[in-house]
């Protein structure tokens, strides 16, 4: 498996509705990409544990069979539309890929 984790820090003033729209789009649209096996998205959870970084706003995790599947996902129109629809809300984005 190839795991693609993306953390989004939204710009100050980004509405809860816009954040929820990102989550909803990920859940409803990204599974239509043929190489996507699983998608999870949600808001950061606050924690008192020192090792937990909950400074981000939205987390996205997408699972593929392999890196080739991930490489097909990146230019897919559904993924590109996600970026176009929501990038104006992002202040910072960090990606963590592993297999």
Residue, then its C-alpha position, 0 to 999 in steps of 0.5 A: x500500500x501507498x499512504x498519502x497524508x496531507x495536512x492543511x492549515x487554513x487562512x485566518x477567517x476561513x469559515x467552518x462551512x469552507x472547511x466542511x466543504x473540503x472534507x465533504x468533497x474528499x469523501x464524496x468525490x475522491x473515491x471516484x478516482x480509480x486508483x483510490x482505495x480509501x479516503x478519510x478526511x476530517x478536522x484536527x482533534x485537540x489533545x493534551x498529549x505533548x506528542x500530538x500536533x493538532x495545529x492543522x485544520x484539516x487532515x486528509x488520508x488517501x490510500x492506494x495500492x502502490x506508488x503508481x496509483x498515487x501518481x495517477x491520482x495527482x493529475x486526475x481531474x477530481x484531484x485537480x478540481x479539489x486543489x482549484x476549489x480550495x487552495x485559496x483557503x490554504x495558508x500551509x500544506x504538508x504532505x507525508x507519503x509512506x509505504 
